[in-house]
Amino acid sequence: YCIKWEPLKVGDYVYPWWANGIGWILSLSSILWIPGVACYVMARGEGTLSQRFKNGIKWDLEEKYNPGSDEDKEERIELKI
């Protein structure tokens, strides 16, 4: 799709170059975060390259975000049941 790209056209109307540019900027502004953060994690991480990769893809949200003690968690679980 990107190789054979043509400006957006609806019927006979061809959108101007700046409108296509805004569309590309909006699209890339969300897409480029993924490889950008991956490069940041690989560059700033600790350990060898393979350790940085493993730590970068590890799901550790629960380790970082732990609201309350284990007793609080058990109490919340009991209330849901």
mmCIF file of the N, C-alpha and C atoms, coordinates in Angstrom:
data_MODEL
# 
_entry.id   MODEL 
# 
loop_
_atom_site.group_PDB 
_atom_site.id 
_atom_site.type_symbol 
_atom_site.label_atom_id 
_atom_site.label_alt_id 
_atom_site.label_comp_id 
_atom_site.label_asym_id 
_atom_site.label_entity_id 
_atom_site.label_seq_id 
_atom_site.pdbx_PDB_ins_code 
_atom_site.Cartn_x 
_atom_site.Cartn_y 
_atom_site.Cartn_z 
_atom_site.occupancy 
_atom_site.B_iso_or_equiv 
_atom_site.pdbx_formal_charge 
_atom_site.auth_seq_id 
_atom_site.auth_comp_id 
_atom_site.auth_asym_id 
_atom_site.auth_atom_id 
_atom_site.pdbx_PDB_model_num 
ATOM 1   N N  . TYR A 1 1  ? 0.821   -1.195  0.000  1.00 0.00 ? 1  TYR A N  1 
ATOM 2   C CA . TYR A 1 1  ? 0.000   0.000   0.000  1.00 0.00 ? 1  TYR A CA 1 
ATOM 3   C C  . TYR A 1 1  ? 0.861   1.254   0.000  1.00 0.00 ? 1  TYR A C  1 
ATOM 4   N N  . CYS A 1 2  ? 1.899   1.272   0.822  1.00 0.00 ? 2  CYS A N  1 
ATOM 5   C CA . CYS A 1 2  ? 2.755   2.468   0.901  1.00 0.00 ? 2  CYS A CA 1 
ATOM 6   C C  . CYS A 1 2  ? 3.608   2.631   -0.357 1.00 0.00 ? 2  CYS A C  1 
ATOM 7   N N  . ILE A 1 3  ? 3.956   1.542   -0.994 1.00 0.00 ? 3  ILE A N  1 
ATOM 8   C CA . ILE A 1 3  ? 4.809   1.629   -2.183 1.00 0.00 ? 3  ILE A CA 1 
ATOM 9   C C  . ILE A 1 3  ? 4.029   2.191   -3.363 1.00 0.00 ? 3  ILE A C  1 
ATOM 10  N N  . LYS A 1 4  ? 2.791   1.786   -3.517 1.00 0.00 ? 4  LYS A N  1 
ATOM 11  C CA . LYS A 1 4  ? 1.962   2.255   -4.634 1.00 0.00 ? 4  LYS A CA 1 
ATOM 12  C C  . LYS A 1 4  ? 0.986   3.329   -4.166 1.00 0.00 ? 4  LYS A C  1 
ATOM 13  N N  . TRP A 1 5  ? 1.431   4.199   -3.273 1.00 0.00 ? 5  TRP A N  1 
ATOM 14  C CA . TRP A 1 5  ? 0.568   5.210   -2.688 1.00 0.00 ? 5  TRP A CA 1 
ATOM 15  C C  . TRP A 1 5  ? 0.159   6.253   -3.719 1.00 0.00 ? 5  TRP A C  1 
ATOM 16  N N  . GLU A 1 6  ? -1.115  6.619   -3.645 1.00 0.00 ? 6  GLU A N  1 
ATOM 17  C CA . GLU A 1 6  ? -1.655  7.680   -4.494 1.00 0.00 ? 6  GLU A CA 1 
ATOM 18  C C  . GLU A 1 6  ? -2.433  8.633   -3.602 1.00 0.00 ? 6  GLU A C  1 
ATOM 19  N N  . PRO A 1 7  ? -2.465  9.916   -3.922 1.00 0.00 ? 7  PRO A N  1 
ATOM 20  C CA . PRO A 1 7  ? -3.239  10.860  -3.107 1.00 0.00 ? 7  PRO A CA 1 
ATOM 21  C C  . PRO A 1 7  ? -4.710  10.453  -3.046 1.00 0.00 ? 7  PRO A C  1 
ATOM 22  N N  . LEU A 1 8  ? -5.332  10.799  -1.913 1.00 0.00 ? 8  LEU A N  1 
ATOM 23  C CA . LEU A 1 8  ? -6.734  10.454  -1.723 1.00 0.00 ? 8  LEU A CA 1 
ATOM 24  C C  . LEU A 1 8  ? -7.600  11.140  -2.765 1.00 0.00 ? 8  LEU A C  1 
ATOM 25  N N  . LYS A 1 9  ? -8.503  10.365  -3.327 1.00 0.00 ? 9  LYS A N  1 
ATOM 26  C CA . LYS A 1 9  ? -9.367  10.869  -4.387 1.00 0.00 ? 9  LYS A CA 1 
ATOM 27  C C  . LYS A 1 9  ? -10.778 10.360  -4.127 1.00 0.00 ? 9  LYS A C  1 
ATOM 28  N N  . VAL A 1 10 ? -11.750 11.261  -4.137 1.00 0.00 ? 10 VAL A N  1 
ATOM 29  C CA . VAL A 1 10 ? -13.151 10.896  -3.982 1.00 0.00 ? 10 VAL A CA 1 
ATOM 30  C C  . VAL A 1 10 ? -13.882 11.399  -5.214 1.00 0.00 ? 10 VAL A C  1 
ATOM 31  N N  . GLY A 1 11 ? -14.322 10.475  -6.023 1.00 0.00 ? 11 GLY A N  1 
ATOM 32  C CA . GLY A 1 11 ? -14.934 10.851  -7.295 1.00 0.00 ? 11 GLY A CA 1 
ATOM 33  C C  . GLY A 1 11 ? -13.875 11.501  -8.177 1.00 0.00 ? 11 GLY A C  1 
ATOM 34  N N  . ASP A 1 12 ? -14.129 12.705  -8.626 1.00 0.00 ? 12 ASP A N  1 
ATOM 35  C CA . ASP A 1 12 ? -13.157 13.431  -9.434 1.00 0.00 ? 12 ASP A CA 1 
ATOM 36  C C  . ASP A 1 12 ? -12.290 14.376  -8.603 1.00 0.00 ? 12 ASP A C  1 
ATOM 37  N N  . TYR A 1 13 ? -12.620 14.534  -7.320 1.00 0.00 ? 13 TYR A N  1 
ATOM 38  C CA . TYR A 1 13 ? -11.890 15.479  -6.472 1.00 0.00 ? 13 TYR A CA 1 
ATOM 39  C C  . TYR A 1 13 ? -10.650 14.815  -5.885 1.00 0.00 ? 13 TYR A C  1 
ATOM 40  N N  . VAL A 1 14 ? -9.491  15.420  -6.081 1.00 0.00 ? 14 VAL A N  1 
ATOM 41  C CA . VAL A 1 14 ? -8.242  14.952  -5.504 1.00 0.00 ? 14 VAL A CA 1 
ATOM 42  C C  . VAL A 1 14 ? -7.887  15.901  -4.361 1.00 0.00 ? 14 VAL A C  1 
ATOM 43  N N  . TYR A 1 15 ? -7.733  15.348  -3.163 1.00 0.00 ? 15 TYR A N  1 
ATOM 44  C CA . TYR A 1 15 ? -7.414  16.175  -2.001 1.00 0.00 ? 15 TYR A CA 1 
ATOM 45  C C  . TYR A 1 15 ? -6.032  16.798  -2.161 1.00 0.00 ? 15 TYR A C  1 
ATOM 46  N N  . PRO A 1 16 ? -5.821  18.005  -1.615 1.00 0.00 ? 16 PRO A N  1 
ATOM 47  C CA . PRO A 1 16 ? -4.526  18.673  -1.759 1.00 0.00 ? 16 PRO A CA 1 
ATOM 48  C C  . PRO A 1 16 ? -3.421  17.948  -0.982 1.00 0.00 ? 16 PRO A C  1 
ATOM 49  N N  . TRP A 1 17 ? -2.176  18.263  -1.346 1.00 0.00 ? 17 TRP A N  1 
ATOM 50  C CA . TRP A 1 17 ? -1.023  17.583  -0.757 1.00 0.00 ? 17 TRP A CA 1 
ATOM 51  C C  . TRP A 1 17 ? -0.968  17.787  0.757  1.00 0.00 ? 17 TRP A C  1 
ATOM 52  N N  . TRP A 1 18 ? -1.358  18.974  1.242  1.00 0.00 ? 18 TRP A N  1 
ATOM 53  C CA . TRP A 1 18 ? -1.260  19.238  2.672  1.00 0.00 ? 18 TRP A CA 1 
ATOM 54  C C  . TRP A 1 18 ? -2.286  18.431  3.458  1.00 0.00 ? 18 TRP A C  1 
ATOM 55  N N  . ALA A 1 19 ? -3.426  18.123  2.870  1.00 0.00 ? 19 ALA A N  1 
ATOM 56  C CA . ALA A 1 19 ? -4.420  17.291  3.547  1.00 0.00 ? 19 ALA A CA 1 
ATOM 57  C C  . ALA A 1 19 ? -3.911  15.857  3.699  1.00 0.00 ? 19 ALA A C  1 
ATOM 58  N N  . ASN A 1 20 ? -3.250  15.363  2.663  1.00 0.00 ? 20 ASN A N  1 
ATOM 59  C CA . ASN A 1 20 ? -2.645  14.031  2.749  1.00 0.00 ? 20 ASN A CA 1 
ATOM 60  C C  . ASN A 1 20 ? -1.523  14.029  3.780  1.00 0.00 ? 20 ASN A C  1 
ATOM 61  N N  . GLY A 1 21 ? -0.763  15.121  3.835  1.00 0.00 ? 21 GLY A N  1 
ATOM 62  C CA . GLY A 1 21 ? 0.315   15.231  4.821  1.00 0.00 ? 21 GLY A CA 1 
ATOM 63  C C  . GLY A 1 21 ? -0.211  15.202  6.245  1.00 0.00 ? 21 GLY A C  1 
ATOM 64  N N  . ILE A 1 22 ? -1.306  15.909  6.493  1.00 0.00 ? 22 ILE A N  1 
ATOM 65  C CA . ILE A 1 22 ? -1.905  15.887  7.828  1.00 0.00 ? 22 ILE A CA 1 
ATOM 66  C C  . ILE A 1 22 ? -2.375  14.479  8.186  1.00 0.00 ? 22 ILE A C  1 
ATOM 67  N N  . GLY A 1 23 ? -2.944  13.792  7.226  1.00 0.00 ? 23 GLY A N  1 
ATOM 68  C CA . GLY A 1 23 ? -3.378  12.410  7.469  1.00 0.00 ? 23 GLY A CA 1 
ATOM 69  C C  . GLY A 1 23 ? -2.216  11.503  7.828  1.00 0.00 ? 23 GLY A C  1 
ATOM 70  N N  . TRP A 1 24 ? -1.096  11.636  7.112  1.00 0.00 ? 24 TRP A N  1 
ATOM 71  C CA . TRP A 1 24 ? 0.084   10.832  7.421  1.00 0.00 ? 24 TRP A CA 1 
ATOM 72  C C  . TRP A 1 24 ? 0.647   11.172  8.790  1.00 0.00 ? 24 TRP A C  1 
ATOM 73  N N  . ILE A 1 25 ? 0.677   12.454  9.129  1.00 0.00 ? 25 ILE A N  1 
ATOM 74  C CA . ILE A 1 25 ? 1.195   12.861  10.440 1.00 0.00 ? 25 ILE A CA 1 
ATOM 75  C C  . ILE A 1 25 ? 0.326   12.299  11.563 1.00 0.00 ? 25 ILE A C  1 
ATOM 76  N N  . LEU A 1 26 ? -0.979  12.380  11.409 1.00 0.00 ? 26 LEU A N  1 
ATOM 77  C CA . LEU A 1 26 ? -1.872  11.826  12.428 1.00 0.00 ? 26 LEU A CA 1 
ATOM 78  C C  . LEU A 1 26 ? -1.699  10.313  12.566 1.00 0.00 ? 26 LEU A C  1 
ATOM 79  N N  . SER A 1 27 ? -1.542  9.632   11.460 1.00 0.00 ? 27 SER A N  1 
ATOM 80  C CA . SER A 1 27 ? -1.356  8.181   11.510 1.00 0.00 ? 27 SER A CA 1 
ATOM 81  C C  . SER A 1 27 ? -0.037  7.813   12.178 1.00 0.00 ? 27 SER A C  1 
ATOM 82  N N  . LEU A 1 28 ? 1.029   8.462   11.766 1.00 0.00 ? 28 LEU A N  1 
ATOM 83  C CA . LEU A 1 28 ? 2.351   8.134   12.296 1.00 0.00 ? 28 LEU A CA 1 
ATOM 84  C C  . LEU A 1 28 ? 2.529   8.549   13.745 1.00 0.00 ? 28 LEU A C  1 
ATOM 85  N N  . SER A 1 29 ? 1.770   9.568   14.192 1.00 0.00 ? 29 SER A N  1 
ATOM 86  C CA . SER A 1 29 ? 1.929   10.024  15.576 1.00 0.00 ? 29 SER A CA 1 
ATOM 87  C C  . SER A 1 29 ? 1.536   8.948   16.584 1.00 0.00 ? 29 SER A C  1 
ATOM 88  N N  . SER A 1 30 ? 0.664   8.049   16.214 1.00 0.00 ? 30 SER A N  1 
ATOM 89  C CA . SER A 1 30 ? 0.321   6.962   17.131 1.00 0.00 ? 30 SER A CA 1 
ATOM 90  C C  . SER A 1 30 ? 1.126   5.701   16.847 1.00 0.00 ? 30 SER A C  1 
ATOM 91  N N  . ILE A 1 31 ? 1.492   5.462   15.613 1.00 0.00 ? 31 ILE A N  1 
ATOM 92  C CA . ILE A 1 31 ? 2.206   4.238   15.244 1.00 0.00 ? 31 ILE A CA 1 
ATOM 93  C C  . ILE A 1 31 ? 3.660   4.261   15.707 1.00 0.00 ? 31 ILE A C  1 
ATOM 94  N N  . LEU A 1 32 ? 4.320   5.407   15.639 1.00 0.00 ? 32 LEU A N  1 
ATOM 95  C CA . LEU A 1 32 ? 5.753   5.485   15.931 1.00 0.00 ? 32 LEU A CA 1 
ATOM 96  C C  . LEU A 1 32 ? 6.092   5.326   17.405 1.00 0.00 ? 32 LEU A C  1 
ATOM 97  N N  . TRP A 1 33 ? 5.110   5.382   18.291 1.00 0.00 ? 33 TRP A N  1 
ATOM 98  C CA . TRP A 1 33 ? 5.385   5.179   19.707 1.00 0.00 ? 33 TRP A CA 1 
ATOM 99  C C  . TRP A 1 33 ? 5.867   3.756   19.989 1.00 0.00 ? 33 TRP A C  1 
ATOM 100 N N  . ILE A 1 34 ? 5.361   2.793   19.271 1.00 0.00 ? 34 ILE A N  1 
ATOM 101 C CA . ILE A 1 34 ? 5.705   1.391   19.553 1.00 0.00 ? 34 ILE A CA 1 
ATOM 102 C C  . ILE A 1 34 ? 7.193   1.126   19.310 1.00 0.00 ? 34 ILE A C  1 
ATOM 103 N N  . PRO A 1 35 ? 7.738   1.384   18.112 1.00 0.00 ? 35 PRO A N  1 
ATOM 104 C CA . PRO A 1 35 ? 9.171   1.154   17.955 1.00 0.00 ? 35 PRO A CA 1 
ATOM 105 C C  . PRO A 1 35 ? 10.010  2.165   18.749 1.00 0.00 ? 35 PRO A C  1 
ATOM 106 N N  . GLY A 1 36 ? 9.471   3.352   18.984 1.00 0.00 ? 36 GLY A N  1 
ATOM 107 C CA . GLY A 1 36 ? 10.208  4.351   19.757 1.00 0.00 ? 36 GLY A CA 1 
ATOM 108 C C  . GLY A 1 36 ? 10.443  3.905   21.190 1.00 0.00 ? 36 GLY A C  1 
ATOM 109 N N  . VAL A 1 37 ? 9.407   3.406   21.834 1.00 0.00 ? 37 VAL A N  1 
ATOM 110 C CA . VAL A 1 37 ? 9.549   2.921   23.213 1.00 0.00 ? 37 VAL A CA 1 
ATOM 111 C C  . VAL A 1 37 ? 10.415  1.668   23.240 1.00 0.00 ? 37 VAL A C  1 
ATOM 112 N N  . ALA A 1 38 ? 10.297  0.816   22.236 1.00 0.00 ? 38 ALA A N  1 
ATOM 113 C CA . ALA A 1 38 ? 11.134  -0.383  22.180 1.00 0.00 ? 38 ALA A CA 1 
ATOM 114 C C  . ALA A 1 38 ? 12.610  0.002   22.091 1.00 0.00 ? 38 ALA A C  1 
ATOM 115 N N  . CYS A 1 39 ? 12.946  0.972   21.275 1.00 0.00 ? 39 CYS A N  1 
ATOM 116 C CA . CYS A 1 39 ? 14.339  1.441   21.171 1.00 0.00 ? 39 CYS A CA 1 
ATOM 117 C C  . CYS A 1 39 ? 14.803  2.052   22.482 1.00 0.00 ? 39 CYS A C  1 
ATOM 118 N N  . TYR A 1 40 ? 13.931  2.799   23.144 1.00 0.00 ? 40 TYR A N  1 
ATOM 119 C CA . TYR A 1 40 ? 14.279  3.415   24.419 1.00 0.00 ? 40 TYR A CA 1 
ATOM 120 C C  . TYR A 1 40 ? 14.573  2.348   25.474 1.00 0.00 ? 40 TYR A C  1 
ATOM 121 N N  . VAL A 1 41 ? 13.718  1.326   25.551 1.00 0.00 ? 41 VAL A N  1 
ATOM 122 C CA . VAL A 1 41 ? 13.912  0.254   26.530 1.00 0.00 ? 41 VAL A CA 1 
ATOM 123 C C  . VAL A 1 41 ? 15.211  -0.491  26.250 1.00 0.00 ? 41 VAL A C  1 
ATOM 124 N N  . MET A 1 42 ? 15.494  -0.736  24.993 1.00 0.00 ? 42 MET A N  1 
ATOM 125 C CA . MET A 1 42 ? 16.723  -1.460  24.646 1.00 0.00 ? 42 MET A CA 1 
ATOM 126 C C  . MET A 1 42 ? 17.973  -0.612  24.927 1.00 0.00 ? 42 MET A C  1 
ATOM 127 N N  . ALA A 1 43 ? 17.883  0.687   24.713 1.00 0.00 ? 43 ALA A N  1 
ATOM 128 C CA . ALA A 1 43 ? 19.045  1.550   24.905 1.00 0.00 ? 43 ALA A CA 1 
ATOM 129 C C  . ALA A 1 43 ? 19.300  1.864   26.376 1.00 0.00 ? 43 ALA A C  1 
ATOM 130 N N  . ARG A 1 44 ? 18.244  2.025   27.159 1.00 0.00 ? 44 ARG A N  1 
ATOM 131 C CA . ARG A 1 44 ? 18.395  2.461   28.547 1.00 0.00 ? 44 ARG A CA 1 
ATOM 132 C C  . ARG A 1 44 ? 18.317  1.323   29.562 1.00 0.00 ? 44 ARG A C  1 
ATOM 133 N N  . GLY A 1 45 ? 18.035  0.120   29.125 1.00 0.00 ? 45 GLY A N  1 
ATOM 134 C CA . GLY A 1 45 ? 17.897  -1.000  30.054 1.00 0.00 ? 45 GLY A CA 1 
ATOM 135 C C  . GLY A 1 45 ? 19.225  -1.424  30.646 1.00 0.00 ? 45 GLY A C  1 
ATOM 136 N N  . GLU A 1 46 ? 19.131  -2.258  31.671 1.00 0.00 ? 46 GLU A N  1 
ATOM 137 C CA . GLU A 1 46 ? 20.328  -2.775  32.328 1.00 0.00 ? 46 GLU A CA 1 
ATOM 138 C C  . GLU A 1 46 ? 20.556  -4.216  31.900 1.00 0.00 ? 46 GLU A C  1 
ATOM 139 N N  . GLY A 1 47 ? 21.803  -4.621  31.859 1.00 0.00 ? 47 GLY A N  1 
ATOM 140 C CA . GLY A 1 47 ? 22.152  -5.989  31.528 1.00 0.00 ? 47 GLY A CA 1 
ATOM 141 C C  . GLY A 1 47 ? 22.571  -6.131  30.072 1.00 0.00 ? 47 GLY A C  1 
ATOM 142 N N  . THR A 1 48 ? 22.691  -7.381  29.663 1.00 0.00 ? 48 THR A N  1 
ATOM 143 C CA . THR A 1 48 ? 23.085  -7.659  28.287 1.00 0.00 ? 48 THR A CA 1 
ATOM 144 C C  . THR A 1 48 ? 21.919  -7.369  27.351 1.00 0.00 ? 48 THR A C  1 
ATOM 145 N N  . LEU A 1 49 ? 22.197  -7.429  26.072 1.00 0.00 ? 49 LEU A N  1 
ATOM 146 C CA . LEU A 1 49 ? 21.161  -7.151  25.080 1.00 0.00 ? 49 LEU A CA 1 
ATOM 147 C C  . LEU A 1 49 ? 19.992  -8.129  25.216 1.00 0.00 ? 49 LEU A C  1 
ATOM 148 N N  . SER A 1 50 ? 20.276  -9.405  25.422 1.00 0.00 ? 50 SER A N  1 
ATOM 149 C CA . SER A 1 50 ? 19.200  -10.388 25.562 1.00 0.00 ? 50 SER A CA 1 
ATOM 150 C C  . SER A 1 50 ? 18.419  -10.165 26.861 1.00 0.00 ? 50 SER A C  1 
ATOM 151 N N  . GLN A 1 51 ? 19.095  -9.752  27.946 1.00 0.00 ? 51 GLN A N  1 
ATOM 152 C CA . GLN A 1 51 ? 18.386  -9.463  29.196 1.00 0.00 ? 51 GLN A CA 1 
ATOM 153 C C  . GLN A 1 51 ? 17.493  -8.243  29.048 1.00 0.00 ? 51 GLN A C  1 
ATOM 154 N N  . ARG A 1 52 ? 17.975  -7.227  28.347 1.00 0.00 ? 52 ARG A N  1 
ATOM 155 C CA . ARG A 1 52 ? 17.156  -6.039  28.119 1.00 0.00 ? 52 ARG A CA 1 
ATOM 156 C C  . ARG A 1 52 ? 15.924  -6.375  27.299 1.00 0.00 ? 52 ARG A C  1 
ATOM 157 N N  . PHE A 1 53 ? 16.085  -7.250  26.296 1.00 0.00 ? 53 PHE A N  1 
ATOM 158 C CA . PHE A 1 53 ? 14.944  -7.665  25.481 1.00 0.00 ? 53 PHE A CA 1 
ATOM 159 C C  . PHE A 1 53 ? 13.926  -8.416  26.326 1.00 0.00 ? 53 PHE A C  1 
ATOM 160 N N  . LYS A 1 54 ? 14.401  -9.361  27.141 1.00 0.00 ? 54 LYS A N  1 
ATOM 161 C CA . LYS A 1 54 ? 13.500  -10.149 27.988 1.00 0.00 ? 54 LYS A CA 1 
ATOM 162 C C  . LYS A 1 54 ? 12.778  -9.258  28.990 1.00 0.00 ? 54 LYS A C  1 
ATOM 163 N N  . ASN A 1 55 ? 13.481  -8.311  29.588 1.00 0.00 ? 55 ASN A N  1 
ATOM 164 C CA . ASN A 1 55 ? 12.848  -7.399  30.540 1.00 0.00 ? 55 ASN A CA 1 
ATOM 165 C C  . ASN A 1 55 ? 11.876  -6.454  29.839 1.00 0.00 ? 55 ASN A C  1 
ATOM 166 N N  . GLY A 1 56 ? 12.145  -6.120  28.598 1.00 0.00 ? 56 GLY A N  1 
ATOM 167 C CA . GLY A 1 56 ? 11.277  -5.215  27.857 1.00 0.00 ? 56 GLY A CA 1 
ATOM 168 C C  . GLY A 1 56 ? 9.945   -5.833  27.470 1.00 0.00 ? 56 GLY A C  1 
ATOM 169 N N  . ILE A 1 57 ? 9.917   -7.150  27.273 1.00 0.00 ? 57 ILE A N  1 
ATOM 170 C CA . ILE A 1 57 ? 8.663   -7.803  26.875 1.00 0.00 ? 57 ILE A CA 1 
ATOM 171 C C  . ILE A 1 57 ? 7.973   -8.489  28.041 1.00 0.00 ? 57 ILE A C  1 
ATOM 172 N N  . LYS A 1 58 ? 8.578   -8.435  29.230 1.00 0.00 ? 58 LYS A N  1 
ATOM 173 C CA . LYS A 1 58 ? 7.993   -9.091  30.401 1.00 0.00 ? 58 LYS A CA 1 
ATOM 174 C C  . LYS A 1 58 ? 6.807   -8.277  30.911 1.00 0.00 ? 58 LYS A C  1 
ATOM 175 N N  . TRP A 1 59 ? 5.740   -8.947  31.256 1.00 0.00 ? 59 TRP A N  1 
ATOM 176 C CA . TRP A 1 59 ? 4.548   -8.294  31.793 1.00 0.00 ? 59 TRP A CA 1 
ATOM 177 C C  . TRP A 1 59 ? 4.727   -8.231  33.310 1.00 0.00 ? 59 TRP A C  1 
ATOM 178 N N  . ASP A 1 60 ? 5.007   -7.036  33.823 1.00 0.00 ? 60 ASP A N  1 
ATOM 179 C CA . ASP A 1 60 ? 5.231   -6.892  35.251 1.00 0.00 ? 60 ASP A CA 1 
ATOM 180 C C  . ASP A 1 60 ? 4.366   -5.785  35.858 1.00 0.00 ? 60 ASP A C  1 
ATOM 181 N N  . LEU A 1 61 ? 3.193   -5.603  35.307 1.00 0.00 ? 61 LEU A N  1 
ATOM 182 C CA . LEU A 1 61 ? 2.309   -4.551  35.781 1.00 0.00 ? 61 LEU A CA 1 
ATOM 183 C C  . LEU A 1 61 ? 1.896   -4.790  37.232 1.00 0.00 ? 61 LEU A C  1 
ATOM 184 N N  . GLU A 1 62 ? 1.615   -6.035  37.583 1.00 0.00 ? 62 GLU A N  1 
ATOM 185 C CA . GLU A 1 62 ? 1.170   -6.321  38.942 1.00 0.00 ? 62 GLU A CA 1 
ATOM 186 C C  . GLU A 1 62 ? 2.285   -6.074  39.954 1.00 0.00 ? 62 GLU A C  1 
ATOM 187 N N  . GLU A 1 63 ? 3.531   -6.292  39.549 1.00 0.00 ? 63 GLU A N  1 
ATOM 188 C CA . GLU A 1 63 ? 4.651   -6.014  40.447 1.00 0.00 ? 63 GLU A CA 1 
ATOM 189 C C  . GLU A 1 63 ? 4.805   -4.516  40.681 1.00 0.00 ? 63 GLU A C  1 
ATOM 190 N N  . LYS A 1 64 ? 4.539   -3.714  39.669 1.00 0.00 ? 64 LYS A N  1 
ATOM 191 C CA . LYS A 1 64 ? 4.691   -2.273  39.789 1.00 0.00 ? 64 LYS A CA 1 
ATOM 192 C C  . LYS A 1 64 ? 3.480   -1.635  40.462 1.00 0.00 ? 64 LYS A C  1 
ATOM 193 N N  . TYR A 1 65 ? 2.301   -2.179  40.225 1.00 0.00 ? 65 TYR A N  1 
ATOM 194 C CA . TYR A 1 65 ? 1.074   -1.601  40.756 1.00 0.00 ? 65 TYR A CA 1 
ATOM 195 C C  . TYR A 1 65 ? 0.448   -2.606  41.694 1.00 0.00 ? 65 TYR A C  1 
ATOM 196 N N  . ASN A 1 66 ? 0.603   -2.383  42.976 1.00 0.00 ? 66 ASN A N  1 
ATOM 197 C CA . ASN A 1 66 ? 0.104   -3.316  43.964 1.00 0.00 ? 66 ASN A CA 1 
ATOM 198 C C  . ASN A 1 66 ? -0.732  -2.535  44.980 1.00 0.00 ? 66 ASN A C  1 
ATOM 199 N N  . PRO A 1 67 ? -2.016  -2.325  44.716 1.00 0.00 ? 67 PRO A N  1 
ATOM 200 C CA . PRO A 1 67 ? -2.845  -1.533  45.623 1.00 0.00 ? 67 PRO A CA 1 
ATOM 201 C C  . PRO A 1 67 ? -3.254  -2.325  46.862 1.00 0.00 ? 67 PRO A C  1 
ATOM 202 N N  . GLY A 1 68 ? -2.605  -2.072  47.971 1.00 0.00 ? 68 GLY A N  1 
ATOM 203 C CA . GLY A 1 68 ? -2.981  -2.729  49.217 1.00 0.00 ? 68 GLY A CA 1 
ATOM 204 C C  . GLY A 1 68 ? -2.246  -4.031  49.450 1.00 0.00 ? 68 GLY A C  1 
ATOM 205 N N  . SER A 1 69 ? -2.502  -4.586  50.617 1.00 0.00 ? 69 SER A N  1 
ATOM 206 C CA . SER A 1 69 ? -1.854  -5.832  50.991 1.00 0.00 ? 69 SER A CA 1 
ATOM 207 C C  . SER A 1 69 ? -2.631  -7.032  50.443 1.00 0.00 ? 69 SER A C  1 
ATOM 208 N N  . ASP A 1 70 ? -2.085  -8.212  50.685 1.00 0.00 ? 70 ASP A N  1 
ATOM 209 C CA . ASP A 1 70 ? -2.759  -9.435  50.236 1.00 0.00 ? 70 ASP A CA 1 
ATOM 210 C C  . ASP A 1 70 ? -4.096  -9.616  50.948 1.00 0.00 ? 70 ASP A C  1 
ATOM 211 N N  . GLU A 1 71 ? -4.181  -9.183  52.221 1.00 0.00 ? 71 GLU A N  1 
ATOM 212 C CA . GLU A 1 71 ? -5.443  -9.289  52.952 1.00 0.00 ? 71 GLU A CA 1 
ATOM 213 C C  . GLU A 1 71 ? -6.522  -8.433  52.300 1.00 0.00 ? 71 GLU A C  1 
ATOM 214 N N  . ASP A 1 72 ? -6.145  -7.236  51.854 1.00 0.00 ? 72 ASP A N  1 
ATOM 215 C CA . ASP A 1 72 ? -7.106  -6.366  51.173 1.00 0.00 ? 72 ASP A CA 1 
ATOM 216 C C  . ASP A 1 72 ? -7.608  -7.015  49.887 1.00 0.00 ? 72 ASP A C  1 
ATOM 217 N N  . LYS A 1 73 ? -6.709  -7.660  49.168 1.00 0.00 ? 73 LYS A N  1 
ATOM 218 C CA . LYS A 1 73 ? -7.098  -8.320  47.927 1.00 0.00 ? 73 LYS A CA 1 
ATOM 219 C C  . LYS A 1 73 ? -8.098  -9.442  48.202 1.00 0.00 ? 73 LYS A C  1 
ATOM 220 N N  . GLU A 1 74 ? -7.834  -10.237 49.263 1.00 0.00 ? 74 GLU A N  1 
ATOM 221 C CA . GLU A 1 74 ? -8.743  -11.330 49.602 1.00 0.00 ? 74 GLU A CA 1 
ATOM 222 C C  . GLU A 1 74 ? -10.116 -10.785 49.992 1.00 0.00 ? 74 GLU A C  1 
ATOM 223 N N  . GLU A 1 75 ? -10.126 -9.661  50.714 1.00 0.00 ? 75 GLU A N  1 
ATOM 224 C CA . GLU A 1 75 ? -11.387 -9.060  51.117 1.00 0.00 ? 75 GLU A CA 1 
ATOM 225 C C  . GLU A 1 75 ? -12.177 -8.578  49.907 1.00 0.00 ? 75 GLU A C  1 
ATOM 226 N N  . ARG A 1 76 ? -11.505 -7.966  48.928 1.00 0.00 ? 76 ARG A N  1 
ATOM 227 C CA . ARG A 1 76 ? -12.185 -7.491  47.725 1.00 0.00 ? 76 ARG A CA 1 
ATOM 228 C C  . ARG A 1 76 ? -12.726 -8.661  46.922 1.00 0.00 ? 76 ARG A C  1 
ATOM 229 N N  . ILE A 1 77 ? -11.991 -9.765  46.872 1.00 0.00 ? 77 ILE A N  1 
ATOM 230 C CA . ILE A 1 77 ? -12.441 -10.935 46.135 1.00 0.00 ? 77 ILE A CA 1 
ATOM 231 C C  . ILE A 1 77 ? -13.693 -11.510 46.794 1.00 0.00 ? 77 ILE A C  1 
ATOM 232 N N  . GLU A 1 78 ? -13.706 -11.564 48.143 1.00 0.00 ? 78 GLU A N  1 
ATOM 233 C CA . GLU A 1 78 ? -14.863 -12.103 48.866 1.00 0.00 ? 78 GLU A CA 1 
ATOM 234 C C  . GLU A 1 78 ? -16.096 -11.238 48.619 1.00 0.00 ? 78 GLU A C  1 
ATOM 235 N N  . LEU A 1 79 ? -15.918 -9.931  48.547 1.00 0.00 ? 79 LEU A N  1 
ATOM 236 C CA . LEU A 1 79 ? -17.052 -9.049  48.332 1.00 0.00 ? 79 LEU A CA 1 
ATOM 237 C C  . LEU A 1 79 ? -17.669 -9.220  46.947 1.00 0.00 ? 79 LEU A C  1 
ATOM 238 N N  . LYS A 1 80 ? -16.851 -9.556  45.963 1.00 0.00 ? 80 LYS A N  1 
ATOM 239 C CA . LYS A 1 80 ? -17.357 -9.748  44.605 1.00 0.00 ? 80 LYS A CA 1 
ATOM 240 C C  . LYS A 1 80 ? -18.201 -11.009 44.509 1.00 0.00 ? 80 LYS A C  1 
ATOM 241 N N  . ILE A 1 81 ? -17.919 -11.982 45.297 1.00 0.00 ? 81 ILE A N  1 
ATOM 242 C CA . ILE A 1 81 ? -18.643 -13.263 45.234 1.00 0.00 ? 81 ILE A CA 1 
ATOM 243 C C  . ILE A 1 81 ? -19.916 -13.137 45.959 1.00 0.00 ? 81 ILE A C  1 
# 
